[in-house]
Each structure stands twice: as structure tokens, then as C-alpha cells.
Amino acid sequence: MVAGALPSAAALAGPTAPLTSSSTPTSASLTPSAAADVPLAAVPADDWLHTDGSTIVDAAGDEVWLTGANWFGFNASERVFHGLWSGNLEAITRSMAERGINIVRVPVSTELLLEWRDGETVASPNVNTFVNPELVGMDNKEIFDHWLSLCEKYGLKVMIDLHSATADNSGHVYPLWTHGGFTVEDFYAGWEWFAQEYADDDTIVAADLKNEPHGSQSEALRAKWDGSGDADNWRHVAEQAAARILAINPHLLILVEGVQVYPKAGKTWADRGLDDFHNTWWGGNLRGAADHPVDLGAHQDQLVYSPHDYGPLVSPQPWFEGDDWDRASLEAEVWDPSWLYLWKEGTAPLLVGEWGGLLDGGKNEKWMRALRDMMVDYRISHTFWCINPNSGDTGGLLNHDWTTWDEAKYDLLEPSLWKEGGKFVSLDHQVPLGGAGSTTGQSLGDLYGDGGTTPVPDTQAPTAPGTPSATDVTSSGVTLTWGASTDDRAVTAYDVYRNDASGATKVATTSTPSATLTGLSPATTYSFTVRARDAAGNVSPASGARTVTTSAGPVTPTGQCAVTSSTNGWSTGYTGTVKVTSTRSTPRNGWTLTFSLPAGQQVTNGWSGTFSQSGTTVTVVNAPWNGTLAPGASVEVGFTANGTGAGPSGFALDGQACTTS
């Protein structure tokens, strides 16, 4: 999270009053189930993951999709999961699995890891033992280890995120991996101890090296990204940490986040101007990986880049200004250049480590749906921020009773959770997501079979797209936008069809719910529909039809009139003069001149004719004394107009376009 994500320690000192949920959670109640106590076979060693191009795969080479959530507390001063003052540890864990979360990102601190290394634990952590009787007598590390066994029981995997140097509710606001007396060697040592302690436990499959390295161009302390060995070069530090971890456990996925700023072309890290840098979210700027990619040597197939992305309620950003932004603009202007290019170019997989927020019915929710839909379409892995309801500027998936779920927020998240054939997919080859006997989940073994080569066939087609709307209609093109389809796996493309008496002709294919069509004929009526398809080739029903009539377009000059024009402007308007010469072979007895003005300009006065204006089109009818034009004769009219910029254009005399000079 960016600054302000975690409340103060005082605000989190004890339980909060329960809130009434608008609907019940999936399970009847969040209490440990007796059915889940059935012994399970040991989890196989091949649950470790690696990468193949921009895809994360299992040991058999089959694609997996990490779709999870964050649960913080071990990083904070309490040094244990938040919420155990009210909620039951096993119930929360089971409910996450039953609802499709297959990996949990757990923030910790360097301070905590070194305490555990040295045998220093919190003997009586902030846990309600009436609600959690099974935790009686456990210290905070024993609770963590017990929780890992629950994750194995319910088919969950874990990612450890080193959130801050110190065990502090606000530790994440410090820009670097060093703070409070903890050095870079402490940072490395904490990771080395962790890698050794859990080297044989494939419940933990990933290590997020450092949460949100950041710092702006003007700050004395800031994380940079370049090819140097400098102490503040996050890329260099990440490579060193990864090398130490992988020397102990070569099977862990290594997640490397971005920084905050990156120099624009022609600028360096020595520059300090605001306009000298590309600026985005903390940890969200991976532009530097294009010039200076992370090098893990022989373990390059363990690398995953991990940006963070948030909405305007966390912090205003320039790309959220106005109302004309959408998924297409965010993808093209923010996500692609900052980090999505790494996936599109096949460099490495991505896992969006933090995203989420409050449902405001406005811009924040619009952003959240746009990012979700992009990640679903491209099967980008992600962990939602967060389970905790006590995240100040985002809220959480659980209500403040730590028992019931915020169903509206879960409904937004649910389409982005890995589901095949109507069931959520675990990252475990034996244990279905939700545990033995789960009705909502399946294991990787269930999905791919024992050999990991025969996936369950996808036979379900996407839902029909919404009826397209038409904007930016011209004489030769139109932009169509439609409501997105849903699919049990993922929508991979939309096909746009032109429909006429001879049938339907595909005219465009796009990965987003919008397409701009060109090459249309002027003054022609068209009918368009859209169909969605998934990776298996299943095709949706057609959307409703949208009828579009293109505009007439420019009139081709006939050579029967010629125009010269000039303008003389001032700060808020200008005077225009138009001279028209009739070049046809017969006289004109009365004439009408038309021309166009740029949008926003308005004629305020005119002479040598009767002026009128409709939209951007100005019409001038001859005066009584200048209505006759012999061949080769000219007439001059003038006008004043408010507005600045270009002057008149597109002249026509008696409906025939004129040449201009």
C-alpha cells in the first residue's frame, strides 16, 4: 500500500464492533468444519512453480494462474495476523479457499524475520483465544506455522512479502529496504533465514523481495533502477537478495516490484525536475526493466515482475482527471509503458501484488473494474488488497466483524479468481481449493490429471456482449463500444461483424470491448454486431445490433468556383474576408455560399450578404445588389467571429465545392 494504508497501532489495539452483512457468506458460518479434518495425502514436491516466457507454470509445464489476496498483520507492531482479536484463524482461511483465493500474500518485516531467527517471539500475541481456542499457548511464530498447515489443509499457497524493515504499522512509508538501524545486510540475512527455515515447505511458493520501493525525484532517499551497483539501486539489491535466496531454495518464485519514478529519455538520475521523470505508484514503475532487466542467471525462470496499481481514492493521478478515461486509455497510457509491456513482449510473467479499494460507485470502482477486466483477459496473476477491513483507504473483503464478507466487493473480485469448469482451482496438485470434499474447488491434479497433460475441456461459451454504442461517426469511420462479456475461464477476443442481406462479415478483432472501424463509405447505413470468444474457440451469441449512418463527407470541387480567404485576429476573435469567383460558363442569378468554422467559433456580424449559422456550418445568401455573377466575376463578403484558431474552410457555391488558393 501507499502511505496511509495502515491505521495507527492505537486504532488497531482491539476488536471492532461487528457490522451486519447484507448477505451471508458462501459457507453456512465461518467456523472450522468437521469434514475438513479428514486426513489428506501428502502434498507432492512438484507444487513448486517456475516461469515459461510470460506464463507461470507447474513442474509439468502446465499453466497456472495465481489469483489471491493480501492479509496483513505480521508486518505490523502486533507481529501476528490482524483480526484474530475477533475472527477465527481456521474459519477465515477456509472461507478464503472456498471463495476461490488460491494464494495469500503475507506481509512481514526484516525485524520480524531476524527476531524469529534469533528465537525471539511474541509469547502472547493479540489473539482472542475464546474465538481461537486452538491457538492457546502458541507464540506468534507457532501461529504462523500452524496457519501454514491450515493452508495445506485447504489447498492454499503462500507468498511472503517483505513489507518493511521495521515491525511497524507505518513501516511501508519508508522508501528503501533499510530503516531503523536495519542495514542491507540485515535485509539479505532475513531472507536467507526465511529461505532456509521453509526450504522444504512448498506451501510457500513465492518471495516478494520488497514492498513498494519508492521515492520521488526530489527526495534525498529514493529507490532508483539502473545498471549500477549503487546502494539505492533497487534492481541491484533485488538481484543480490534473489541470488542468496535461490542458493538455498532454487524453487521459489522471486517477485521484483518496480520503483516510483524513472528518468525520461535524455534525462538521468542526477536530474531533479518533476517533468524529468515518469512518475507512477510506489512499486508500480517497471520502465527500467526494459533498459536494465533483472538478471537471475541460471534461475531466470523463477523471475516474476510485480507492479502495484491503485485508484483515485488512494491518491489522485493525472490519468484519472476528467471523465473520458477508460480501460483502453489506462492500458495504452499507464499500464503498457509502466509494466504491462513485460507481459505483452513475453519477457516475464506479471503478478499485480496490490490492487483494490473502496466501492464508490464512481471513478474508483470504474478503475477497479477496468484493471480487473484487463487481468482476466490476459490472465495476469494478482493478489487483491486486502482481506483486512482495517485498511484505511481501501477497506477489505471481510466486514469489521472479521467473520462475514463484503459481498459487493467480493462480487467485483470473483470474476478474476481462477475457475475452470465452474470450480475454483488450487495451486496444489492433490488438495482441492477448500479442502477435502470441497464443493467449490478442485486441485491441479483434478484439472490436468495425474500426468499434468490433459486439461478439462472448455465447452462453455462467453456471454453475449452488450449492444454496441457508436461515437465519433465520420464519413469513413466509427468507434463502437460495448459491455464486456464474461466467461468461466477468460474472454480472449471480440469479433465485430457487419451485417447485410448477404450475411455477416467480420470487420475487426480486438481484445478490449471497443473497436474503431475505418474504410466506410460516406452517407451509408451499416449494421454491426459483436461476438466474444475464449481461448478454446467457444463463441458467444451475437450482441444486439447497432445501426450507424456515416456522414456525407467532403464535396469534391467541381472547378465552377474559386475562393480566396483571409483573417485578421485579436485575442478573442477575428475578421474574415472571403472572395468568391464564379468560373462556370453561364451567369448566376442569385447565389448561396457555404463554409465551415472550427467548433466553438460563432459569426457575430456579416456584410455583403445575409449570414446564418447552424453548428459549424455558415450560410451566406447574396444581397439584393450583388446577386448576379457573370462568368469570371467575383464577389467579396466579410464577417466577424468570436473564437481563435483556424479560420473558415470547406467552401461551396450553390452546393458545388470550390477550389481554394
NORQUI-V704563 format. One record per backbone hydrogen bond with DSSP energy under -1.0 kcal/mol. CO is the residue of the C=O (numbers start at 1). NH is the residue of the N-H. E is the energy in kcal/mol with one decimal. If there is no record, write none. Layout:
co	nh	e
CO	NH	E
CO	NH	E
This chain:
co	nh	e
2	5	-1.5
5	392	-1.4
10	13	-1.3
29	31	-1.9
34	37	-1.9
35	38	-1.5
50	57	-3.1
52	55	-1.5
55	52	-3.1
56	64	-2.7
57	50	-2.3
58	61	-2.0
62	58	-2.1
66	382	-2.5
67	102	-2.3
68	384	-2.7
69	105	-2.4
70	387	-3.4
72	82	-1.8
73	76	-1.0
75	168	-1.0
76	79	-1.0
83	86	-2.3
83	87	-3.7
84	128	-2.8
88	92	-2.6
89	93	-2.1
90	94	-2.9
91	95	-2.4
92	96	-2.1
93	97	-1.9
94	98	-2.8
95	99	-1.6
96	101	-2.3
97	100	-1.6
102	157	-1.7
103	69	-1.6
104	159	-2.6
105	71	-2.0
106	161	-2.5
108	163	-2.4
108	164	-1.0
109	113	-2.2
110	114	-2.4
111	115	-2.0
112	116	-2.6
113	117	-2.2
114	118	-1.9
115	120	-3.3
116	119	-1.4
122	140	-1.5
125	127	-2.1
127	129	-1.0
128	132	-1.8
132	135	-2.1
133	136	-1.4
135	138	-2.2
139	143	-2.1
140	144	-1.8
141	145	-2.7
142	146	-2.5
143	147	-2.5
144	148	-1.9
145	149	-1.5
146	150	-1.6
147	151	-2.4
148	152	-2.1
149	153	-1.9
150	154	-2.0
151	156	-2.6
154	434	-2.6
157	104	-2.1
158	205	-2.0
158	206	-1.1
159	106	-3.1
160	208	-3.3
161	108	-2.9
161	163	-1.4
162	211	-2.5
164	110	-1.9
165	111	-2.1
166	168	-1.6
168	171	-1.9
170	173	-1.7
171	174	-1.3
175	214	-1.6
179	182	-1.9
182	179	-1.1
183	187	-2.0
184	188	-2.3
185	189	-2.7
186	190	-2.8
187	191	-1.6
188	192	-2.4
189	193	-2.5
190	194	-2.2
191	195	-2.8
192	196	-2.1
193	197	-2.9
194	198	-2.0
196	199	-1.1
198	201	-1.5
201	204	-1.3
203	158	-2.6
205	253	-2.5
206	160	-2.2
207	255	-2.8
208	162	-2.2
213	283	-1.1
214	223	-2.4
216	219	-1.1
224	234	-2.4
230	233	-1.6
232	224	-2.7
232	234	-1.0
233	237	-2.1
234	238	-3.0
235	239	-2.2
236	240	-2.1
237	241	-2.6
238	242	-2.7
239	243	-2.2
240	244	-1.7
241	245	-2.2
242	246	-3.1
243	247	-1.4
245	248	-1.3
245	249	-2.9
249	252	-1.1
253	207	-2.7
254	304	-2.6
255	209	-2.1
256	306	-2.5
259	285	-2.3
260	280	-2.0
262	278	-3.3
264	267	-2.5
268	271	-1.4
273	276	-1.7
274	277	-1.1
276	264	-2.9
278	262	-1.6
281	284	-2.3
283	258	-2.3
285	259	-2.2
286	289	-1.2
287	290	-1.7
288	292	-3.3
296	299	-2.1
297	300	-1.4
299	302	-2.0
300	303	-1.7
301	51	-2.7
302	254	-3.5
304	256	-2.2
305	351	-1.9
307	353	-1.5
311	314	-1.4
311	315	-1.4
317	320	-2.0
318	321	-1.5
326	330	-2.6
327	331	-2.9
328	332	-2.3
329	333	-2.8
330	334	-2.2
330	335	-2.6
331	336	-2.6
334	338	-1.5
335	339	-2.8
335	340	-3.3
336	341	-1.7
338	286	-2.0
339	342	-1.6
340	344	-2.3
341	345	-2.5
342	347	-1.8
342	348	-1.2
343	346	-1.4
349	305	-2.0
350	381	-1.2
351	353	-1.1
352	383	-2.4
354	309	-2.3
355	385	-3.7
362	366	-2.3
363	367	-2.7
364	368	-2.2
365	369	-2.4
366	370	-2.0
367	371	-2.7
368	372	-2.4
369	373	-2.6
370	374	-2.0
371	375	-2.5
372	376	-2.4
373	377	-2.6
374	378	-2.2
375	380	-2.1
381	352	-2.5
382	68	-2.9
384	70	-2.7
386	397	-1.9
387	398	-1.9
391	394	-1.2
391	395	-3.0
397	406	-3.2
399	402	-2.3
404	399	-2.9
405	407	-1.3
406	410	-2.5
407	411	-2.5
408	412	-1.3
409	413	-2.0
410	414	-3.1
413	416	-2.5
414	417	-1.9
418	425	-2.0
420	423	-1.7
423	420	-2.8
424	442	-2.2
428	444	-2.9
432	435	-2.7
435	438	-2.0
440	424	-2.7
442	426	-2.7
442	433	-1.1
443	447	-1.9
444	448	-3.1
445	449	-2.0
447	456	-1.0
448	454	-2.0
449	452	-1.2
469	481	-2.0
471	479	-2.8
476	520	-2.9
477	474	-2.7
478	517	-3.2
479	471	-2.5
480	515	-2.5
481	469	-3.0
483	466	-2.1
486	463	-2.5
493	533	-2.4
494	510	-2.3
495	531	-2.3
496	507	-3.0
496	508	-1.2
497	529	-1.9
498	505	-2.6
500	503	-1.8
503	500	-2.3
505	498	-3.0
508	496	-3.0
510	494	-3.0
512	514	-2.2
513	482	-1.9
515	480	-3.2
517	478	-1.8
524	550	-2.5
526	548	-2.6
527	499	-3.0
528	546	-2.5
529	497	-3.2
530	543	-2.3
531	495	-3.1
532	540	-3.2
533	492	-2.3
533	493	-1.6
534	537	-1.8
538	534	-1.6
546	528	-2.5
548	526	-3.4
551	523	-2.2
560	583	-1.8
561	659	-2.1
562	581	-2.8
563	661	-1.7
564	579	-3.0
566	577	-2.6
568	575	-2.2
572	643	-2.6
573	570	-3.2
574	641	-2.4
575	568	-2.2
576	639	-2.2
577	566	-2.0
578	637	-2.6
579	564	-2.0
580	635	-2.3
581	562	-2.2
582	632	-3.0
588	629	-2.6
591	622	-1.9
592	654	-3.3
593	620	-3.2
594	652	-2.2
595	618	-3.2
596	649	-1.8
598	601	-2.0
602	642	-2.2
605	640	-2.2
607	638	-1.5
610	621	-2.2
612	619	-2.9
614	617	-2.2
616	597	-2.7
617	614	-2.7
618	595	-1.9
619	612	-1.9
620	593	-3.0
621	610	-2.9
623	626	-1.2
627	590	-3.3
629	588	-2.7
630	633	-2.6
633	582	-2.4
635	580	-3.0
637	578	-2.7
638	607	-2.5
639	576	-3.1
640	604	-2.7
640	605	-1.4
641	574	-2.3
649	596	-3.4
651	658	-2.4
652	594	-2.6
653	656	-1.6
656	653	-2.7
657	558	-1.7
659	563	-2.7
